[in-house]
């Protein structure tokens, strides 16, 4: 290859690199990144990538949120928000530390941190939540589902804000845990419940 041709190829590569850098910082580049992220998080893509597959839990954020060891879009891990449940917060900017939040987070850590779990998505509802987190049912090694264990043992509330295939079952699991005064239901006060639950169930009776 002649020196002139090598120089031409090198120049072309530099020009292309400059174009890609410019696009990356432009409105077009941002739109392209958003489109790419959206495509990588489509329901069909999510089902193909996650549904019925097993992963390692590498981080527990709180009682209803955890990370598994597979990349998601431009992140090195995938963040899962447990489908159908809402655990008390452990220190969010908006809510701070809620009653039984640390206990719920610790319970989940003991069950799944550093362990392999199987992820299932709900064919009857969306696969992503408000912040792009994967909405999933998480099956433990003993075949039980983390979502259901949290409700049955009183470490989370059945989330009434969003419908899913197991909605009625989850409402009943929470009711059973409440009647047996499991976990948070032993002593929680109405003002300690999530705001959305106080609105959804203004007549909710708590155990004395």
MARBA-3410 file (N, C-alpha, C, O; in Angstrom, 1 decimal):
208
0.8,-1.2,0.0,0.0,0.0,0.0,0.9,1.2,0.0,1.8,1.3,0.8 ~ 0.6,2.2,-0.9,1.4,3.4,-1.0,1.2,4.3,0.2,0.2,4.2,1.0 ~ 2.2,5.2,0.4,2.2,6.1,1.5,1.0,7.1,1.4,0.3,7.4,2.4 ~ 0.7,7.5,0.1,-0.4,8.4,-0.1,-1.8,7.7,0.3,-2.6,8.3,0.9 ~ -1.9,6.4,-0.1,-3.1,5.7,0.2,-3.3,5.6,1.7,-4.4,5.7,2.3
-2.2,5.2,2.4,-2.3,5.1,3.9,-2.6,6.4,4.5,-3.4,6.4,5.5 ~ -2.1,7.5,4.0,-2.4,8.8,4.6,-3.9,9.1,4.4,-4.5,9.7,5.2 ~ -4.4,8.8,3.2,-5.8,9.0,2.9,-6.7,8.3,3.8,-7.7,8.8,4.3 ~ -6.4,7.0,4.1,-7.2,6.2,5.0,-7.2,6.7,6.4,-8.2,6.8,7.1 ~ -6.0,7.1,6.8,-5.8,7.7,8.2,-6.6,9.0,8.3,-7.3,9.2,9.3
-6.6,9.8,7.3,-7.4,11.1,7.3,-8.9,10.8,7.4,-9.6,11.5,8.1 ~ -9.3,9.8,6.6,-10.7,9.4,6.6,-11.2,9.0,8.0,-12.3,9.3,8.4 ~ -10.3,8.2,8.6,-10.7,7.7,9.9,-10.8,8.8,10.9,-11.7,8.8,11.8 ~ -9.9,9.8,10.8,-10.0,11.0,11.7,-11.2,11.8,11.5,-11.8,12.2,12.4 ~ -11.6,11.9,10.2,-12.8,12.7,9.9,-14.1,12.0,10.5,-14.9,12.6,11.1
-14.1,10.6,10.3,-15.2,9.9,10.8,-15.3,9.9,12.3,-16.4,10.1,12.9 ~ -14.2,9.9,12.9,-14.1,9.9,14.4,-14.7,11.3,14.9,-15.4,11.4,15.8 ~ -14.3,12.4,14.2,-14.7,13.7,14.5,-16.2,13.8,14.4,-16.9,14.4,15.2 ~ -16.8,13.2,13.3,-18.2,13.2,13.0,-19.0,12.5,14.1,-20.0,13.0,14.6 ~ -18.5,11.3,14.6,-19.1,10.6,15.6,-19.1,11.3,16.9,-20.1,11.3,17.7
-18.0,12.0,17.2,-17.9,12.7,18.5,-18.9,13.9,18.5,-19.5,14.2,19.5 ~ -19.0,14.6,17.3,-19.9,15.7,17.2,-21.3,15.2,17.3,-22.1,15.9,18.0 ~ -21.6,14.1,16.7,-23.0,13.6,16.8,-23.3,13.2,18.3,-24.5,13.4,18.7 ~ -22.3,12.7,19.0,-22.5,12.2,20.3,-22.9,13.4,21.2,-23.6,13.2,22.2 ~ -22.4,14.6,20.9,-22.7,15.7,21.7,-23.8,16.6,21.2,-24.1,17.7,21.8
-24.4,16.2,20.1,-25.5,17.0,19.5,-26.8,16.5,19.9,-27.0,15.4,20.5 ~ -27.9,17.3,19.5,-29.2,16.8,19.8,-29.6,15.5,19.0,-30.3,14.7,19.6 ~ -29.0,15.4,17.8,-29.2,14.2,17.0,-28.6,13.0,17.8,-29.2,11.9,17.8 ~ -27.4,13.2,18.3,-26.7,12.1,19.0,-27.5,11.7,20.3,-27.6,10.5,20.6 ~ -28.1,12.7,21.0,-28.8,12.4,22.2,-30.1,11.6,21.8,-30.5,10.7,22.5
-30.7,12.0,20.7,-32.0,11.3,20.3,-31.6,9.9,19.9,-32.4,9.0,20.1 ~ -30.5,9.7,19.2,-30.0,8.4,18.8,-29.8,7.5,20.0,-30.2,6.3,20.0 ~ -29.2,8.1,21.1,-28.9,7.3,22.3,-30.2,6.9,23.0,-30.4,5.8,23.5 ~ -31.2,7.9,23.0,-32.5,7.6,23.6,-33.2,6.5,22.8,-33.8,5.6,23.4 ~ -33.1,6.6,21.5,-33.8,5.5,20.6,-33.2,4.2,20.9,-33.8,3.2,21.0
-31.8,4.2,20.9,-31.1,2.9,21.1,-31.5,2.3,22.5,-31.7,1.1,22.6 ~ -31.5,3.2,23.5,-31.9,2.7,24.9,-33.3,2.1,24.9,-33.6,1.1,25.4 ~ -34.2,2.9,24.2,-35.6,2.4,24.1,-35.7,1.1,23.4,-36.4,0.2,23.9 ~ -35.0,0.9,22.3,-35.0,-0.4,21.6,-34.5,-1.5,22.4,-35.0,-2.6,22.4 ~ -33.4,-1.2,23.2,-32.8,-2.2,24.1,-33.7,-2.6,25.3,-33.4,-3.6,26.0
-34.7,-1.7,25.6,-35.6,-2.0,26.7,-37.0,-2.2,26.3,-37.9,-2.1,27.1 ~ -37.2,-2.6,25.0,-38.5,-2.9,24.6,-39.0,-4.2,25.2,-38.2,-5.1,25.6 ~ -40.4,-4.4,25.4,-40.8,-5.7,26.0,-40.3,-6.9,25.3,-39.9,-7.9,26.0 ~ -40.3,-6.9,23.9,-39.8,-8.1,23.2,-38.4,-8.4,23.6,-38.0,-9.5,23.8 ~ -37.6,-7.3,23.6,-36.1,-7.5,23.9,-36.0,-8.0,25.3,-35.1,-8.8,25.6
-36.7,-7.4,26.3,-36.6,-7.8,27.7,-37.0,-9.2,27.9,-36.3,-10.0,28.6 ~ -38.1,-9.7,27.2,-38.5,-11.1,27.4,-37.4,-12.0,26.9,-37.1,-13.1,27.5 ~ -36.8,-11.7,25.7,-35.8,-12.5,25.1,-34.5,-12.6,26.0,-33.9,-13.6,26.1 ~ -34.2,-11.5,26.7,-33.0,-11.3,27.4,-33.1,-11.9,28.8,-32.2,-12.5,29.4 ~ -34.3,-11.7,29.5,-34.4,-12.0,30.9,-35.3,-13.1,31.3,-35.0,-13.8,32.2
-36.4,-13.3,30.6,-37.5,-14.1,31.1,-37.1,-15.6,31.2,-36.6,-16.2,30.3 ~ -37.3,-16.1,32.4,-37.0,-17.5,32.7,-35.5,-17.8,32.8,-35.1,-19.0,32.8 ~ -34.7,-16.8,32.9,-33.2,-17.0,32.9,-32.7,-16.6,34.3,-33.3,-15.9,35.1 ~ -31.6,-17.2,34.6,-31.0,-17.1,36.0,-29.8,-16.2,36.0,-28.9,-16.2,35.1 ~ -29.7,-15.4,37.1,-28.6,-14.4,37.2,-28.2,-14.3,38.7,-28.9,-14.8,39.6
-27.0,-13.7,38.9,-26.5,-13.5,40.2,-27.0,-12.1,40.7,-26.9,-11.2,40.0 ~ -27.4,-12.1,42.0,-27.8,-10.8,42.6,-26.5,-10.2,43.1,-25.8,-10.8,44.0 ~ -26.1,-9.0,42.6,-24.8,-8.4,43.1,-25.0,-7.2,44.0,-24.0,-6.7,44.5 ~ -26.2,-6.7,44.1,-26.4,-5.6,45.0,-27.9,-5.5,45.4,-28.8,-5.8,44.5 ~ -28.2,-5.2,46.6,-29.6,-5.0,47.1,-29.7,-3.5,47.4,-29.0,-3.0,48.3
-30.6,-2.8,46.7,-30.8,-1.3,47.0,-31.6,-1.1,48.2,-31.3,-0.4,49.1 ~ -32.8,-1.8,48.2,-33.7,-1.8,49.4,-34.6,-3.0,49.3,-34.3,-4.0,48.6 ~ -35.7,-3.0,50.0,-36.6,-4.1,50.1,-37.3,-4.6,48.8,-37.8,-5.7,48.7 ~ -37.3,-3.7,47.8,-38.0,-4.0,46.6,-37.2,-3.8,45.3,-37.7,-3.8,44.2 ~ -35.9,-3.5,45.5,-35.0,-3.2,44.3,-33.7,-3.8,44.5,-33.0,-3.8,45.6
-33.2,-4.5,43.4,-31.9,-5.1,43.4,-31.3,-5.1,42.1,-31.9,-4.9,41.1 ~ -30.0,-5.4,42.0,-29.2,-5.5,40.8,-28.8,-6.9,40.5,-28.3,-7.6,41.4 ~ -28.8,-7.3,39.2,-28.3,-8.6,38.8,-27.2,-8.4,37.8,-27.0,-7.3,37.2 ~ -26.4,-9.4,37.6,-25.1,-9.3,36.9,-25.2,-9.5,35.4,-24.6,-10.4,34.8 ~ -26.0,-8.6,34.8,-26.0,-8.6,33.3,-26.2,-7.1,32.9,-27.0,-6.4,33.5
-25.5,-6.7,31.9,-25.6,-5.3,31.5,-27.0,-5.0,30.9,-27.7,-5.8,30.4 ~ -27.3,-3.7,31.1,-28.6,-3.2,30.7,-28.4,-1.9,30.0,-28.1,-0.9,30.6 ~ -28.6,-1.8,28.7,-28.3,-0.6,27.9,-26.9,-0.2,28.1,-25.9,-0.9,27.8 ~ -26.7,1.0,28.7,-25.3,1.5,28.9,-24.9,1.3,30.4,-23.9,1.9,30.8 ~ -25.6,0.5,31.1,-25.2,0.2,32.5,-24.5,-1.2,32.5,-24.9,-2.1,31.7
-23.7,-1.4,33.5,-23.0,-2.7,33.6,-23.8,-3.7,34.3,-23.4,-4.9,34.4 ~ -24.9,-3.3,34.9,-25.8,-4.2,35.6,-27.3,-3.9,35.3,-27.5,-2.8,34.7 ~ -28.2,-4.8,35.6,-29.6,-4.6,35.4,-30.2,-4.4,36.7,-30.1,-5.2,37.6 ~ -31.0,-3.3,36.9,-31.7,-3.0,38.1,-33.1,-3.5,38.0,-33.8,-3.2,37.0 ~ -33.5,-4.3,39.0,-34.9,-4.9,39.0,-35.7,-4.2,40.1,-35.3,-4.1,41.2
-36.9,-3.8,39.7,-37.9,-3.4,40.7,-38.9,-4.5,40.8,-39.6,-4.9,39.8 ~ -39.1,-5.1,42.0,-40.0,-6.2,42.1,-41.4,-5.9,41.8,-42.0,-4.9,42.2 ~ -41.9,-6.7,40.9,-43.3,-6.5,40.4,-44.3,-6.7,41.5,-44.3,-7.7,42.2 ~ -45.2,-5.7,41.6,-46.4,-5.9,42.5,-46.2,-5.6,44.0,-47.2,-5.8,44.7 ~ -45.0,-5.2,44.4,-44.8,-4.9,45.8,-44.2,-3.6,46.0,-43.5,-3.1,45.1
-44.3,-3.0,47.2,-43.7,-1.8,47.5,-43.2,-1.9,49.0,-44.0,-2.0,49.9 ~ -41.9,-1.9,49.1,-41.3,-2.0,50.4,-41.0,-0.6,51.0,-40.8,0.3,50.2 ~ -40.9,-0.5,52.3,-40.6,0.8,52.9,-39.3,1.3,52.4,-38.3,0.5,52.3 ~ -39.1,2.6,52.2,-37.9,3.2,51.8,-36.8,3.1,52.9,-37.1,3.1,54.0 ~ -35.6,3.1,52.4,-34.4,3.1,53.3,-33.6,4.4,53.4,-32.6,4.4,54.2
-34.0,5.4,52.6,-33.3,6.6,52.7,-33.3,7.4,51.4,-32.3,8.0,51.0 ~ -34.5,7.4,50.8,-34.6,8.2,49.5,-34.7,9.7,49.9,-35.0,10.1,51.0 ~ -34.4,10.5,48.9,-34.4,12.0,49.1,-35.8,12.5,49.4,-36.0,13.4,50.2 ~ -36.8,11.8,48.8,-38.2,12.2,49.0,-38.8,11.8,50.4,-39.5,12.5,51.0 ~ -38.5,10.5,50.7,-39.2,9.9,51.9,-38.3,9.6,53.1,-38.7,9.4,54.2
-37.0,9.7,52.9,-36.0,9.4,54.0,-36.1,7.9,54.4,-36.4,7.1,53.5 ~ -35.9,7.6,55.6,-35.9,6.2,56.1,-37.3,6.0,56.7,-37.7,6.6,57.6 ~ -38.1,5.1,56.0,-39.4,4.8,56.5,-39.4,3.6,57.5,-38.5,2.8,57.6 ~ -40.5,3.5,58.2,-40.7,2.5,59.2,-40.5,1.1,58.6,-41.2,0.8,57.6 ~ -39.6,0.3,59.1,-39.4,-1.1,58.7,-38.6,-1.1,57.4,-38.4,-2.2,56.8
-38.1,0.0,56.9,-37.3,0.0,55.6,-36.0,-0.8,55.8,-35.7,-1.7,55.0 ~ -35.2,-0.4,56.8,-33.9,-1.2,57.0,-34.1,-2.7,57.2,-33.4,-3.5,56.7 ~ -35.2,-3.0,57.9,-35.5,-4.4,58.2,-35.8,-5.2,56.9,-35.3,-6.3,56.7 ~ -36.6,-4.5,56.0,-36.9,-5.1,54.8,-35.7,-5.3,53.9,-35.5,-6.4,53.3 ~ -34.9,-4.3,53.8,-33.6,-4.4,53.0,-32.7,-5.5,53.5,-32.2,-6.3,52.7
-32.6,-5.6,54.8,-31.7,-6.6,55.4,-32.3,-8.0,55.1,-31.5,-9.0,54.9 ~ -33.6,-8.2,55.2,-34.3,-9.5,54.9,-34.0,-9.9,53.5,-33.7,-11.1,53.3 ~ -34.1,-9.0,52.6,-33.8,-9.3,51.2,-32.3,-9.7,50.9,-32.0,-10.6,50.2 ~ -31.4,-8.9,51.6,-30.0,-9.2,51.4,-29.7,-10.7,51.9,-29.0,-11.4,51.2 ~ -30.3,-11.1,53.0,-30.0,-12.4,53.5,-30.6,-13.5,52.5,-30.0,-14.6,52.4
-31.6,-13.2,51.8,-32.3,-14.1,50.9,-31.5,-14.2,49.6,-31.4,-15.3,49.0 ~ -31.1,-13.1,49.0,-30.6,-13.1,47.6,-29.2,-12.6,47.3,-28.6,-13.0,46.3 ~ -28.6,-11.8,48.2,-27.3,-11.2,47.8,-26.3,-12.2,47.7,-26.0,-13.1,48.5 ~ -25.6,-12.2,46.5,-24.6,-13.2,46.2,-25.1,-14.5,45.8,-24.4,-15.5,45.6 ~ -26.4,-14.6,45.5,-27.1,-15.9,45.1,-27.7,-15.7,43.8,-27.9,-14.6,43.3
-28.0,-16.9,43.2,-28.6,-16.9,41.9,-30.1,-17.0,42.0,-30.6,-17.7,42.8 ~ -30.8,-16.2,41.1,-32.2,-16.1,41.1,-32.7,-16.2,39.7,-31.9,-15.9,38.7 ~ -33.9,-16.6,39.5,-34.5,-16.7,38.2,-35.5,-15.6,38.0,-36.4,-15.4,38.9 ~ -35.4,-14.9,36.9,-36.3,-13.7,36.6,-37.4,-14.1,35.7,-37.3,-14.8,34.7 ~ -38.6,-13.6,36.1,-39.8,-13.8,35.2,-40.5,-12.5,35.0,-40.7,-11.7,36.0
-40.9,-12.2,33.8,-41.6,-11.0,33.5,-43.1,-11.3,33.3,-43.5,-12.5,33.1 ~ -43.9,-10.3,33.4,-45.4,-10.4,33.3,-45.9,-10.1,31.9,-45.7,-9.0,31.5 ~ -46.4,-11.1,31.3,-46.9,-10.9,29.9,-48.1,-10.0,29.8,-48.4,-9.4,28.8 ~ -48.8,-9.8,30.9,-49.9,-9.0,30.9,-49.7,-7.5,31.3,-50.7,-6.7,31.3 ~ -48.5,-7.1,31.5,-48.2,-5.7,31.8,-46.8,-5.3,31.3,-46.1,-6.1,30.7
-46.5,-4.1,31.5,-45.2,-3.5,31.0,-44.0,-4.2,31.7,-44.1,-4.8,32.7 ~ -42.9,-4.1,31.0,-41.7,-4.7,31.5,-40.8,-3.7,32.2,-39.8,-4.1,32.9 ~ -41.1,-2.4,32.1,-40.2,-1.4,32.7,-41.1,-0.4,33.5,-42.2,-0.1,33.2 ~ -40.5,0.1,34.6,-41.1,1.1,35.4,-40.8,2.5,35.0,-40.2,2.7,34.0 ~ -41.1,3.4,35.9,-41.0,4.8,35.7,-39.5,5.2,35.4,-39.3,6.1,34.5
-38.6,4.6,36.1,-37.2,5.0,35.9,-36.4,4.0,35.0,-35.2,4.0,35.1 ~ -37.1,3.2,34.3,-36.4,2.3,33.4,-36.0,1.0,34.0,-35.3,0.2,33.4 ~ -36.4,0.8,35.3,-36.0,-0.4,35.9,-36.9,-1.6,35.4,-38.0,-1.4,35.1 ~ -36.3,-2.8,35.4,-37.0,-4.0,34.9,-38.0,-4.4,36.0,-37.6,-4.6,37.2 ~ -39.2,-4.6,35.6,-40.3,-5.1,36.6,-40.3,-6.6,36.5,-40.6,-7.1,35.4
-40.1,-7.2,37.6,-40.0,-8.7,37.5,-40.4,-9.4,38.8,-40.4,-8.9,39.9 ~ -40.8,-10.7,38.6,-41.0,-11.6,39.7,-39.6,-12.4,39.8,-39.1,-12.8,38.8 ~ -39.1,-12.5,41.0,-37.8,-13.1,41.2,-38.0,-14.4,42.0,-38.4,-14.4,43.2 ~ -37.6,-15.5,41.4,-37.7,-16.8,42.0,-36.4,-17.2,42.7,-35.4,-17.1,42.1 ~ -36.6,-17.6,43.9,-35.5,-18.1,44.7,-35.1,-19.5,44.4,-35.8,-20.2,43.7
-34.0,-19.9,45.0,-33.5,-21.3,44.7,-34.5,-22.4,45.2,-34.6,-23.5,44.7 ~ -35.3,-22.0,46.3,-36.2,-23.0,46.8,-37.6,-23.0,46.1,-38.5,-23.6,46.5 ~ -37.6,-22.2,45.0,-38.8,-22.2,44.1,-39.8,-21.2,44.5,-40.8,-20.9,43.8 ~ -39.7,-20.6,45.7,-40.6,-19.5,46.2,-40.2,-18.2,45.5,-39.1,-18.1,45.0 ~ -41.1,-17.3,45.4,-40.9,-16.0,44.8,-40.6,-15.0,45.9,-41.4,-14.8,46.8
-39.6,-14.2,45.7,-39.2,-13.2,46.6,-40.4,-12.2,46.8,-40.7,-11.8,48.0 ~ -41.0,-11.8,45.7,-42.2,-10.9,45.8,-43.2,-11.4,46.8,-43.7,-10.6,47.7 ~ -43.5,-12.7,46.7,-44.6,-13.2,47.6,-44.1,-13.4,49.0,-44.9,-13.3,49.9 ~ -42.9,-13.8,49.2,-42.3,-14.0,50.5,-42.4,-12.7,51.3,-42.7,-12.6,52.5 ~ -42.0,-11.6,50.6,-42.0,-10.3,51.3,-43.4,-9.9,51.8,-43.6,-9.4,52.8
-44.4,-10.2,51.0,-45.8,-9.9,51.4,-46.3,-10.8,52.5,-46.9,-10.3,53.5 ~ -46.0,-12.1,52.4,-46.5,-13.1,53.4,-45.8,-12.8,54.7,-46.5,-13.1,55.7 ~ -44.6,-12.4,54.7,-43.8,-12.2,56.0,-43.9,-10.7,56.5,-43.3,-10.4,57.5 ~ -44.7,-9.9,55.8,-44.9,-8.5,56.3,-43.7,-7.6,56.1,-43.5,-6.7,56.9 ~ -42.9,-7.7,55.0,-41.8,-6.8,54.7,-42.1,-5.9,53.6,-41.3,-5.1,53.2
-43.3,-6.0,53.0,-43.7,-5.1,51.9,-45.2,-5.0,51.8,-45.9,-5.9,52.4 ~ -45.7,-4.0,51.1,-47.1,-3.8,50.8,-47.4,-4.3,49.4,-46.6,-4.2,48.5 ~ -48.6,-4.8,49.2,-49.1,-5.1,47.8,-49.3,-3.8,47.2,-50.1,-3.0,47.7 ~ -48.6,-3.5,46.0,-48.7,-2.2,45.4,-50.1,-2.2,44.6,-50.2,-2.8,43.6 ~ -51.0,-1.4,45.0,-52.3,-1.2,44.4,-52.3,-0.3,43.3,-53.4,-0.1,42.6
-51.2,0.4,43.0,-51.3,1.5,42.0,-51.2,1.0,40.6,-51.6,1.6,39.6 ~ -50.7,-0.3,40.4,-50.5,-0.8,39.0,-51.0,-2.2,39.0,-50.6,-3.0,39.8 ~ -51.7,-2.5,37.9,-52.3,-3.8,37.8,-51.2,-4.8,37.2,-50.4,-4.4,36.4 ~ -51.3,-6.0,37.5,-50.4,-7.1,37.0,-51.2,-8.4,37.1,-52.2,-8.5,37.8 ~ -50.6,-9.5,36.6,-51.3,-10.7,36.5,-51.6,-11.4,37.9,-52.6,-12.1,38.0
-50.8,-11.1,38.9,-51.0,-11.7,40.2,-51.5,-10.7,41.2,-51.4,-10.8,42.4 ~ -52.1,-9.6,40.7,-52.6,-8.5,41.6,-53.5,-9.0,42.7,-53.2,-8.7,43.9 ~ -54.5,-9.8,42.4,-55.4,-10.3,43.5,-54.7,-11.2,44.5,-55.0,-11.2,45.7 ~ -53.9,-12.1,44.0,-53.1,-12.9,44.9,-52.2,-12.1,45.8,-52.2,-12.5,47.0 ~ -51.6,-11.1,45.3,-50.7,-10.3,46.1,-51.5,-9.5,47.2,-51.1,-9.4,48.3
-52.7,-9.0,46.9,-53.6,-8.4,47.8,-53.9,-9.3,49.0,-53.9,-9.0,50.1 ~ -54.2,-10.6,48.6,-54.6,-11.6,49.6,-53.4,-12.0,50.5,-53.5,-12.1,51.7 ~ -52.2,-12.1,49.9,-51.0,-12.4,50.6,-50.7,-11.3,51.7,-50.4,-11.6,52.8 ~ -50.9,-10.0,51.3,-50.7,-8.9,52.2,-51.7,-9.0,53.3,-51.4,-8.8,54.5 ~ -53.0,-9.3,53.0,-54.0,-9.4,54.0,-53.7,-10.5,55.0,-54.0,-10.3,56.2
-53.2,-11.6,54.5,-52.9,-12.7,55.4,-51.8,-12.3,56.4,-51.8,-12.6,57.6 ~ -50.7,-11.7,55.8,-49.6,-11.2,56.7,-50.1,-10.2,57.7,-49.6,-10.2,58.8 ~ -51.0,-9.3,57.3,-51.5,-8.3,58.2,-52.4,-9.0,59.3,-52.2,-8.6,60.5 ~ -53.2,-9.9,59.0,-54.0,-10.6,60.0,-53.2,-11.3,61.0,-53.6,-11.5,62.2 ~ -52.0,-11.8,60.6,-51.1,-12.6,61.5,-50.1,-11.7,62.2,-49.3,-12.1,62.9
-50.2,-10.4,61.8,-49.3,-9.4,62.4,-47.8,-9.7,62.1,-47.0,-9.6,63.0 ~ -47.6,-10.1,60.9,-46.2,-10.4,60.5,-45.4,-9.1,60.2,-46.0,-8.1,59.8 ~ -44.1,-9.2,60.5,-43.2,-8.1,60.2,-43.7,-6.7,60.6,-44.0,-6.5,61.8 ~ -43.8,-5.8,59.6,-44.2,-4.4,59.9,-45.6,-4.3,60.5,-45.9,-3.3,61.2 ~ -46.4,-5.3,60.2,-47.8,-5.2,60.7,-48.0,-5.3,62.2,-49.0,-5.1,62.7
-46.9,-5.7,62.9,-47.0,-5.8,64.3,-47.2,-4.5,65.0,-47.8,-4.4,66.1 ~ -46.6,-3.4,64.4,-46.6,-2.2,65.1,-46.8,-0.9,64.3,-46.7,0.2,64.8 ~ -46.9,-1.1,62.9,-47.0,0.1,62.1,-48.2,1.0,62.4,-49.2,0.5,62.7 ~ -48.0,2.3,62.4,-49.0,3.3,62.6,-49.5,3.8,61.2,-48.7,3.8,60.3 ~ -50.7,4.3,61.2,-51.2,4.8,59.9,-50.3,5.8,59.2,-50.1,5.8,58.0
-49.8,6.8,60.0,-49.0,7.8,59.5,-47.6,7.3,59.0,-46.9,8.0,58.3 ~ -47.3,6.0,59.3,-46.1,5.4,58.8,-46.3,4.7,57.5,-45.3,4.2,56.9 ~ -47.5,4.5,57.1,-47.8,3.9,55.8,-47.4,4.8,54.6,-47.4,6.0,54.8 ~ -47.1,4.2,53.5,-46.8,5.0,52.3,-48.0,6.0,52.0,-49.2,5.6,52.2 ~ -47.8,7.1,51.5,-48.8,8.1,51.2,-49.9,7.5,50.2,-51.1,7.6,50.4
-49.4,6.7,49.2,-50.3,6.2,48.2,-51.2,5.1,48.9,-52.4,5.0,48.5 ~ -50.7,4.4,49.9,-51.6,3.4,50.6,-52.6,4.1,51.4,-53.8,3.6,51.5 ~ -52.2,5.2,52.1,-53.2,5.9,52.9,-54.3,6.5,52.0,-55.5,6.6,52.4 ~ -54.0,6.9,50.8,-55.0,7.3,49.8,-55.9,6.2,49.3,-57.1,6.3,49.2 ~ -55.2,5.1,48.9,-55.9,4.0,48.3,-56.9,3.3,49.3,-57.9,2.8,49.0
-56.4,3.2,50.6,-57.2,2.5,51.7,-57.3,3.3,52.9,-56.7,3.1,53.9 ~ -58.2,4.4,52.8,-58.3,5.3,53.9,-59.0,4.6,55.1,-58.8,5.1,56.3 ~ -59.7,3.5,54.9,-60.3,2.8,56.1,-59.6,1.6,56.5,-60.1,0.8,57.3 ~ -58.3,1.4,56.1,-57.5,0.3,56.4,-57.4,0.1,57.9,-57.0,1.1,58.6 ~ -57.8,-1.1,58.5,-57.7,-1.3,59.9,-56.3,-1.9,60.2,-55.9,-2.9,59.6
-55.6,-1.4,61.2,-54.3,-1.9,61.6,-54.5,-2.7,62.9,-55.4,-2.4,63.7 ~ -53.7,-3.7,63.1,-53.8,-4.5,64.3,-53.5,-3.7,65.5,-52.6,-2.8,65.5 ~ -54.1,-3.9,66.6,-53.9,-3.2,67.8,-52.8,-3.9,68.6,-52.4,-3.5,69.7
END
